[in-house]
Amino acid sequence: MVKNIVFDMGGVLIDLNVRRTITEHFPEEYVDDIINNVFYGEEWRLMDAGLMRCDEAKQVLLPRYPEKIRPLLGEMITNFYPYMPPIPESEQLVARLKKAGYNIYLLSNATPRVFDEYHNIPAFKYMDGFFVSALYKLLKPSAEIYNAFCDKFSLKADECFFIDDMEANIKGAVACGMKGFVFDTRDYQALEKALNEENVFF
């Protein structure tokens, strides 16, 4: 019986569209490089894993780019949240689930910077707990992060339903005993159907 609904953040609760944002703000010749080597690069992964500080990442990353784009790029590395607005439909979903009596959690590959955004992401006010990867030096989709998440909140994996926009992260959760749904197209009807199939009604 599912009692706990667990949400990823980027792409699920907030609109993470790196390509759109980078294309809007940087010259075309740098777009692919910035996307692949900054936002999907090793330093970003290390920040999410709690193994590199933001200032250390910028010292490595910014010298690779021309002076003219470093200030904005540095700003985005420090805080990308202004470019990721909340998704209203997701907040409504979370509110309905909470009202129906389900426990709501966040499980995200992110740095503690996310807590500075608490009041800017409306879905957060419904959360019963937050598990942010950098604080535990773990990353999805490793088995360790799902097990640590359940241990922290004293949850049973088979009572958790995880919603993430990346298939690998859902596969990792399912391998650890959770239910899950790949939310990569913002199909709320399909998500609600998947929840209903696990006897989650709201």
N, C-alpha and C positions, 0 to 999 in steps of 0.2 A: 504494500500500500504506500503510495507516494504521499509524503507529508511535507517535503521540502523542495522548493523550486529554486534552482541555482542559476544565476545569470552571469554570463560573460558581460563585458562592458563595451569595448569598441566594436561597432557593427551591430550591436544588439540593443544597448541602451542609448548609445550616442552614435552619431553619424560619422564613422571613420571612413573617409574617402581620401586616401593619401594622394592618389593620382590627380584627382580633381583639384585638390588644394595646391599641390606643387605646380601643376600646370597653370593655375591662375596667378601664381605669385613669382614665378621664376622664368627666365628666358628658356626657350624650347631646348637649346643645346645642352642644358644642365638637368632637365627634368628626369630622364631615365636614370642618370647617375645618382642624383639625390635620392630618388625613390629606392633604388636597389642598394646603395651603399651607405645611406644614412638611416632612413626609416625602416628598412628591412635588412640592415647591416649588422655586423657582429657587435659593434659598440652598443647599439640599441638593445640587442638581446642581452648583453651583459648588464645594462642598466636595469632591465626588467628582472634579471636574475639577482639583483642586489650585489653584483660583483664589480660595478664601476659607477662612480658618481657622475652626475651630469657635467660638472666642470671638467672632469677628466675626459669625458667623451668629446666635449667641444674642443679641448686642446688637441685631440687626435684628428677630429673631423674637419674643423673649419679651415686649417691651412691647406686642405686639398682643393679649395675653391677660391675664385677671385675675390679680392677685397670688397668689390661692389655688392656681392650677395651675402657676405658673411654676417652682417648685423641681423638681417631678417632670418637667415638660416639658424643662427645662434638662438634667436628668440624662440623659434619653433622647436628647437631641440630642448630648450628649457621648459617650454610650456606649449604643447600642441593643442591643449583643450579648447582654446577659443575658436579653433578651426573644426571642432567636433561638436556641433550643437546637439542637445538632447533630441531624441526621437519621440514625439508626443504619443504616438500609438503604443510605443513600448511602455511609457509611463502608465497609460491607461490599462494595459495588460497587467502590469505589476500591481496596480491599485485594485483591480478586480480579484486577482489571486489572493492578495492580502485580506481583502474583505471577506473572501470565502473561507478564510481560516488557515491558509497555508503559510508556512515559514518561508521567508524570502532571504536569499543570500547572494552575495557577489563573490565570484571566483575569477580573478583577472590577472593576466600577465601585465603588470604595471609597476610603477614606482610609488613610494608614499606620497608623491606630489598629488595623487588623486584625492587625498583627503582635503586638500585646499579647495577642491571643487565641490565639496559636499553640497553647498547651497545652490550650486549652478546646475546640478543634475537632479531633477525633481524625483526620479525613481528612487534615489538613495534614501529618502525619508521613510520608505516602507521596509528597509532592510533590517533583518535581525542580526546580521553579521557580515563582516567584510574580510575576505582573504586575498591579500595583495601579494603577488609572487615575490617581489624584491625583499619583503620583510622576512621571508623564510628561505631565501636563496634557492628557490625551486621554480620550475617553469612547466606550464602545460606543453606537451601532453604526457609528461613523465608520470608514472604510476605514483611516485612519491608525493606529488602535489595533491592528488585526489585523496590519498590516504591521510595526508597531514590535514587537509581541509576537514574531513570527517572526524578525525581525532580532536581537532581544535574545538569543534562545536558539538561533540558527542553525538554524531549522527550515524545512522546506518546507511551504507551506500545504496542498498536496494530501496530505500525510502526517499532517494534524491532523484530529481529530474533536472538534467543539466541542459541549458540552452546556450549554444555558442555558434558563431558564424563560420568556424573552421572545422572541417570534417575530421582532421587528425585529432583535434581536441575532444570531439565527441567520441571517437573511437577509443581514445585513452580513458575517458570517463567510463564508458561501457565495459571496457576490459577490467575495470576496478569494481564493477557491480552496479553502477548507476544506470538509470535510464537516460536517454538523451535525444536531442533533435538538432540537426544542422540547420541553423537559421541564416541562410546565406542569400535569400531572395526577398526577405521581409514579407513572406507569405504568412500573415497572421492567421488566416483561415486554416492553413495546413498545420500550423503550430498548435492551434486550439484542438484540431482533430487528433493530433498526436498525443496531446495531454489527455483528452477524453478517453483515448484508447487505453490509457494507464489509470482510468477512473479518477482523473482530475477534472472536476467540474466547477465552473465559476461563472 
